[in-house]
């Protein structure tokens, strides 16, 4: 291990600890989940590095007691974070802790194995001087089994996480008129990265001769800590406010539209006309944070009914439906000399778009040209 590698892993350990404290300090439930993820990551990194490179005697025993347990905890925590962020009404319950059974069993079995050894042999294994015998083989088998379970966890949870996040992207379009800080693209990238990392480690596990760079390995560890730390602190709650609205809904309104009676054509048309009036007269679409919940509350109807009507009558999801109005308003402003003092970004902001990155592609998709091209061609 070079001096540069030591600097990298020390940076990873220190930043993992700092981010775990910051996550807990925010007080938000979502960041508290990430706080546990980062704390267990910090502890695992620290014990591994100490065991093989720094060698503080007081922490050597903890490697054998805790590392198998610590390696099996972060993936279930990440799964709970993804479920909490990407699912509308998911909450952490006592049943959620069932995901930690493999980790707890690993801790329990590790303690039994080590304390069943004579004290002198336990001291030798902790100092890495015991290289043969039944106890040494038991320890090897123990770490082998926990490693296999870790890979099984990584692939299974990554698959479920990808499904949840891809489904969430569709849900966002049906529920919100914006994407900024709620699309969870960074989390999707991270899950793909974790999957790729474990796939490579699995190849190394079954083919030990595959080349591995320690520097790259520790760079990856540091990158994981920094990426999750920074993006996790920036991530806002998505469904928190909406859960409060859901709790206030009338109990007779059934959550799943498929379980309700079919909506009559008369009700569809009447509601669609009300929506048109609200959009044209009240210009509700100018609200940057407008969601399906806001419109449903304004109509005094369950959100699933409103979503079904928008999809069926207007043939669009909520995102495109609202942004059609925003684009039409932007077109009007682009051709009105009264707004010549506003930049394209200023107009986008005025009509309810939260960023240029969403305004430009939506405008071009609906109009067939960029806002500047539209202005030059029509003014």
C-alpha positions as CSV (number, residue, x, y, z in Angstrom):
1,X,0.0,0.0,0.0
2,X,1.6,3.3,-1.1
3,X,1.4,6.5,0.8
4,X,-1.1,7.8,-1.7
5,X,-3.3,4.8,-1.1
6,X,-3.2,5.5,2.6
7,X,-4.2,9.1,2.1
8,X,-7.1,8.0,-0.1
9,X,-8.5,5.5,2.4
10,X,-8.0,7.9,5.4
11,X,-9.9,10.5,3.4
12,X,-12.7,8.0,2.8
13,X,-12.9,7.0,6.5
14,X,-12.9,10.6,7.7
15,X,-15.4,11.8,5.2
16,X,-17.7,8.8,5.8
17,X,-17.7,9.7,9.5
18,X,-18.3,13.4,8.9
19,X,-21.2,12.8,6.4
20,X,-22.8,10.3,8.8
21,X,-22.9,13.1,11.5
22,X,-24.2,15.6,9.0
23,X,-27.0,13.2,7.9
24,X,-28.1,12.6,11.4
25,X,-27.9,16.4,12.2
26,X,-30.4,17.4,9.4
27,X,-33.2,15.7,11.3
28,X,-35.0,14.4,8.1
29,X,-36.0,10.8,8.1
30,X,-34.5,10.2,4.6
31,X,-31.1,11.6,5.6
32,X,-31.2,9.7,8.8
33,X,-31.4,6.4,6.8
34,X,-28.4,7.6,4.8
35,X,-26.7,8.4,8.1
36,X,-26.9,4.8,9.1
37,X,-25.6,3.7,5.7
38,X,-22.6,6.1,6.0
39,X,-21.9,5.1,9.6
40,X,-21.7,1.4,8.8
41,X,-19.6,2.2,5.8
42,X,-17.2,4.2,7.9
43,X,-16.9,1.5,10.5
44,X,-16.2,-1.2,7.9
45,X,-13.6,0.9,6.1
46,X,-11.9,1.7,9.3
47,X,-11.7,-1.9,10.6
48,X,-10.5,-3.3,7.2
49,X,-7.8,-0.6,6.9
50,X,-6.6,-1.0,10.5
51,X,-6.4,-4.7,10.2
52,X,-4.3,-4.9,7.1
53,X,-2.3,-1.6,7.1
54,X,-2.3,0.4,10.3
55,X,-2.5,-2.4,12.9
56,X,-3.8,-0.7,16.1
57,X,-3.9,-3.6,18.5
58,X,-7.1,-2.5,20.3
59,X,-9.2,-2.7,17.2
60,X,-7.8,-6.0,15.7
61,X,-10.4,-8.3,17.5
62,X,-13.3,-6.1,16.2
63,X,-12.3,-7.1,12.6
64,X,-13.3,-10.7,13.1
65,X,-16.4,-9.9,15.3
66,X,-17.8,-7.0,13.2
67,X,-16.6,-6.9,9.6
68,X,-18.9,-9.7,8.3
69,X,-21.8,-8.0,10.1
70,X,-20.9,-4.6,8.8
71,X,-20.6,-5.7,5.2
72,X,-24.1,-7.2,5.2
73,X,-25.8,-4.1,6.6
74,X,-25.3,-1.3,4.0
75,X,-27.2,-2.9,1.1
76,X,-30.5,-3.4,3.1
77,X,-30.1,0.2,4.4
78,X,-29.7,1.4,0.8
79,X,-32.8,-0.6,-0.2
80,X,-34.9,1.0,2.6
81,X,-33.7,4.5,1.5
82,X,-34.7,3.8,-2.1
83,X,-38.1,2.4,-1.1
84,X,-38.7,5.4,1.2
85,X,-37.7,8.0,-1.4
86,X,-39.3,6.3,-4.5
87,X,-42.5,5.0,-3.0
88,X,-45.4,7.3,-2.2
89,X,-46.6,5.9,1.1
90,X,-43.8,3.6,2.2
91,X,-42.7,4.0,5.8
92,X,-40.1,2.2,8.0
93,X,-41.9,-0.4,10.2
94,X,-40.7,-3.2,12.5
95,X,-41.0,-5.6,9.5
96,X,-38.3,-3.5,7.8
97,X,-35.7,-4.8,10.2
98,X,-36.2,-8.3,8.8
99,X,-33.8,-7.3,6.1
100,X,-31.0,-7.2,8.7
101,X,-31.3,-10.8,9.7
102,X,-28.3,-12.0,7.6
103,X,-26.1,-9.4,9.2
104,X,-27.2,-10.2,12.7
105,X,-26.8,-13.9,12.1
106,X,-23.3,-13.2,10.8
107,X,-22.4,-11.3,14.0
108,X,-23.9,-14.1,16.2
109,X,-22.0,-16.9,14.4
110,X,-18.8,-15.0,14.4
111,X,-18.9,-14.4,18.1
112,X,-19.6,-18.2,18.7
113,X,-16.7,-19.2,16.5
114,X,-14.2,-16.9,18.1
115,X,-15.2,-17.6,21.7
116,X,-15.2,-21.4,21.1
117,X,-11.5,-21.1,20.4
118,X,-8.9,-21.4,23.1
119,X,-7.7,-18.0,24.2
120,X,-4.1,-18.6,22.9
121,X,-5.4,-19.6,19.4
122,X,-7.8,-16.7,19.4
123,X,-4.9,-14.4,20.0
124,X,-3.0,-15.9,17.2
125,X,-5.8,-15.6,14.7
126,X,-6.4,-12.0,15.7
127,X,-2.7,-11.3,15.1
128,X,-2.8,-13.3,11.8
129,X,-0.3,-15.8,13.0
130,X,-2.6,-18.8,13.0
131,X,-2.4,-20.2,9.5
132,X,-3.6,-23.8,9.9
133,X,-5.8,-26.1,11.9
134,X,-9.5,-26.5,12.5
135,X,-10.1,-23.1,14.0
136,X,-8.3,-21.4,11.1
137,X,-10.4,-23.4,8.6
138,X,-13.6,-22.4,10.5
139,X,-12.7,-18.8,10.2
140,X,-11.9,-19.1,6.5
141,X,-15.3,-20.8,5.9
142,X,-17.1,-18.2,7.9
143,X,-15.7,-15.3,5.8
144,X,-16.3,-17.3,2.6
145,X,-20.0,-17.8,3.4
146,X,-20.5,-14.2,4.4
147,X,-18.8,-13.1,1.2
148,X,-21.2,-15.3,-0.9
149,X,-24.2,-13.9,1.0
150,X,-22.9,-10.4,0.4
151,X,-22.8,-10.9,-3.4
152,X,-26.3,-12.4,-3.3
153,X,-27.5,-9.4,-1.4
154,X,-25.8,-7.0,-3.7
155,X,-27.3,-8.5,-6.9
156,X,-30.8,-9.0,-5.4
157,X,-31.1,-5.6,-3.8
158,X,-29.6,-3.8,-6.8
159,X,-32.2,-5.5,-9.0
160,X,-35.1,-4.4,-6.8
161,X,-33.7,-0.9,-6.4
162,X,-33.4,-0.5,-10.1
163,X,-37.0,-1.6,-10.6
164,X,-38.2,0.9,-7.9
165,X,-36.3,3.8,-9.3
166,X,-37.3,3.2,-12.9
167,X,-41.0,2.9,-11.7
168,X,-40.5,6.2,-9.8
169,X,-39.5,8.1,-12.9
170,X,-42.8,7.2,-14.4
171,X,-44.7,8.1,-11.3
172,X,-43.0,11.5,-11.2
173,X,-44.4,12.3,-14.6
174,X,-47.9,11.4,-13.5
175,X,-47.7,13.4,-10.3
176,X,-45.5,16.5,-10.7
177,X,-45.1,19.3,-13.2
178,X,-41.3,19.4,-12.6
179,X,-38.4,17.0,-12.3
180,X,-35.8,19.0,-10.4
181,X,-34.5,17.2,-7.2
182,X,-37.3,14.6,-7.3
183,X,-36.3,12.4,-10.3
184,X,-33.6,10.6,-8.2
185,X,-31.3,10.2,-11.2
186,X,-28.3,10.4,-9.0
187,X,-29.6,7.4,-6.9
188,X,-30.2,5.5,-10.1
189,X,-26.6,6.1,-11.2
190,X,-25.3,5.1,-7.8
191,X,-27.3,1.8,-7.9
192,X,-25.9,1.0,-11.3
193,X,-22.4,1.8,-10.0
194,X,-22.8,-0.4,-7.0
195,X,-24.0,-3.2,-9.2
196,X,-21.0,-2.8,-11.5
197,X,-18.6,-2.7,-8.5
198,X,-19.9,-5.9,-7.0
199,X,-20.0,-7.6,-10.4
200,X,-16.3,-6.8,-10.8
201,X,-15.5,-7.9,-7.3
202,X,-17.4,-11.2,-8.0
203,X,-15.2,-11.8,-11.0
204,X,-12.1,-11.2,-8.9
205,X,-13.6,-13.6,-6.2
206,X,-14.0,-16.5,-8.6
207,X,-10.9,-15.6,-10.7
208,X,-8.3,-14.5,-8.2
209,X,-5.7,-13.8,-11.0
210,X,-7.8,-10.9,-12.4
211,X,-5.8,-7.7,-12.1
212,X,-6.8,-5.4,-9.2
213,X,-5.3,-1.9,-8.6
214,X,-5.3,-0.9,-4.9
215,X,-5.2,2.7,-5.9
216,X,-8.3,2.4,-8.1
217,X,-10.0,0.3,-5.3
218,X,-9.5,3.1,-2.7
219,X,-10.4,5.8,-5.2
220,X,-13.7,4.0,-5.7
221,X,-14.2,3.8,-1.9
222,X,-13.6,7.5,-1.6
223,X,-15.8,8.3,-4.7
224,X,-18.7,6.4,-3.1
225,X,-18.5,8.3,0.1
226,X,-18.2,11.7,-1.5
227,X,-21.0,11.1,-4.1
228,X,-23.5,9.7,-1.6
229,X,-22.6,12.3,1.0
230,X,-23.0,15.4,-1.3
231,X,-26.0,14.2,-3.3
232,X,-27.7,12.8,-0.2
233,X,-27.5,16.1,1.6
234,X,-28.8,17.9,-1.5
235,X,-31.8,15.6,-1.9
236,X,-35.1,16.9,-0.6
237,X,-38.0,14.9,0.7
238,X,-40.3,14.0,-2.2
239,X,-43.5,12.7,-0.7
240,X,-43.5,14.2,2.8
241,X,-45.9,17.1,2.1
242,X,-48.1,14.8,-0.1
243,X,-48.4,12.3,2.7
244,X,-50.0,15.0,4.8
245,X,-52.5,15.7,2.0
246,X,-53.3,12.0,1.6
247,X,-54.0,11.7,5.4
248,X,-56.6,14.5,5.0
249,X,-58.5,12.8,2.1
250,X,-62.0,11.6,2.7
251,X,-62.0,7.9,3.8
252,X,-64.6,6.9,1.2
253,X,-62.3,7.8,-1.6
254,X,-60.6,4.5,-2.6
255,X,-56.8,4.8,-3.2
256,X,-56.7,2.6,-6.2
257,X,-58.7,3.8,-9.2
258,X,-58.9,0.3,-10.6
259,X,-61.0,-0.7,-7.5
260,X,-63.5,2.2,-8.0
261,X,-66.5,2.3,-10.2
262,X,-65.9,3.5,-13.7
263,X,-66.0,7.2,-14.2
264,X,-68.9,8.3,-16.3
265,X,-68.3,10.2,-19.5
266,X,-70.4,13.1,-18.1
267,X,-68.2,13.3,-15.0
268,X,-65.1,13.2,-17.2
269,X,-66.2,16.0,-19.5
270,X,-67.4,18.1,-16.6
271,X,-64.2,17.7,-14.7
272,X,-62.1,18.3,-17.8
273,X,-63.9,21.6,-18.4
274,X,-63.3,22.6,-14.8
275,X,-59.6,21.9,-15.2
276,X,-59.6,24.0,-18.4
277,X,-61.2,26.9,-16.5
278,X,-58.8,26.7,-13.6
279,X,-55.9,26.7,-15.9
280,X,-57.1,29.5,-18.2
281,X,-58.5,31.8,-15.5
282,X,-56.5,31.1,-12.4
283,X,-53.3,30.0,-14.3
284,X,-52.5,27.4,-11.8
285,X,-49.7,26.2,-14.1
286,X,-47.6,29.2,-13.1
287,X,-46.8,27.6,-9.8
288,X,-43.3,26.0,-10.2
289,X,-44.0,23.3,-7.5
290,X,-47.5,22.4,-8.9
291,X,-48.4,18.7,-8.3
292,X,-51.3,16.5,-9.0
293,X,-52.1,16.7,-5.3
294,X,-52.5,20.5,-5.6
295,X,-54.9,20.2,-8.5
296,X,-56.8,17.4,-6.9
297,X,-57.3,19.5,-3.7
298,X,-58.5,22.4,-5.8
299,X,-61.0,20.2,-7.6
300,X,-61.9,18.4,-4.3
301,X,-61.4,15.1,-6.0
302,X,-59.2,12.1,-5.3
303,X,-55.9,12.3,-7.2
304,X,-56.4,9.0,-9.0
305,X,-59.6,10.2,-10.5
306,X,-58.0,13.4,-11.7
307,X,-55.0,11.5,-13.1
308,X,-57.3,9.2,-15.0
309,X,-59.2,12.1,-16.5
310,X,-56.1,13.9,-17.6
311,X,-54.7,10.7,-19.2
312,X,-58.0,9.8,-20.9
313,X,-59.4,13.2,-22.0
314,X,-56.2,15.2,-22.5
315,X,-54.1,12.2,-23.6
316,X,-51.1,13.2,-21.5
317,X,-49.5,12.6,-18.2
318,X,-49.6,15.3,-15.6
319,X,-46.1,16.6,-16.4
320,X,-46.8,17.2,-20.1
321,X,-50.3,18.4,-19.5
322,X,-49.2,21.3,-17.2
323,X,-46.1,22.1,-19.4
324,X,-48.3,22.4,-22.5
325,X,-49.9,25.4,-20.8
326,X,-46.5,26.7,-19.7
327,X,-45.2,26.5,-23.3
328,X,-48.3,28.2,-24.7
329,X,-47.8,31.0,-22.2
330,X,-44.1,31.2,-23.1
331,X,-44.9,31.4,-26.8
332,X,-47.2,34.4,-26.1
333,X,-44.6,36.2,-24.0
334,X,-41.9,35.5,-26.6
335,X,-43.9,37.3,-29.2
336,X,-45.1,40.2,-27.0
337,X,-42.8,43.2,-27.1
338,X,-43.7,44.0,-23.5
339,X,-41.5,41.1,-22.4
340,X,-38.5,41.9,-24.6
341,X,-36.5,42.9,-21.5
342,X,-36.7,39.3,-20.3
343,X,-34.2,36.6,-21.4
344,X,-35.3,33.2,-22.5
345,X,-34.5,31.9,-19.0
346,X,-36.5,34.7,-17.5
347,X,-39.6,33.8,-19.5
348,X,-39.2,30.2,-18.6
349,X,-39.1,31.1,-15.0
350,X,-42.1,33.4,-15.4
351,X,-44.3,30.6,-16.8
352,X,-43.5,28.1,-14.1
353,X,-40.4,26.2,-15.3
354,X,-37.8,25.7,-12.6
355,X,-34.8,25.4,-14.9
356,X,-33.6,25.9,-18.4
357,X,-32.7,22.2,-18.7
358,X,-36.4,21.2,-18.5
359,X,-37.8,24.2,-20.4
360,X,-35.7,23.8,-23.6
361,X,-36.4,20.1,-24.3
362,X,-40.1,20.4,-23.5
363,X,-40.5,23.5,-25.6
364,X,-38.7,21.9,-28.6
365,X,-40.8,18.7,-28.2
366,X,-44.1,20.6,-28.3
367,X,-43.2,23.3,-30.8
368,X,-40.7,21.6,-33.0
369,X,-38.0,24.3,-32.5
370,X,-36.1,26.1,-29.7
371,X,-37.6,29.2,-28.0
372,X,-35.1,31.4,-29.8
373,X,-35.8,29.9,-33.2
374,X,-39.6,30.4,-32.5
375,X,-39.1,34.0,-31.6
376,X,-37.0,34.8,-34.7
377,X,-39.3,33.0,-37.0
378,X,-42.6,34.5,-35.8
379,X,-41.8,38.0,-34.6
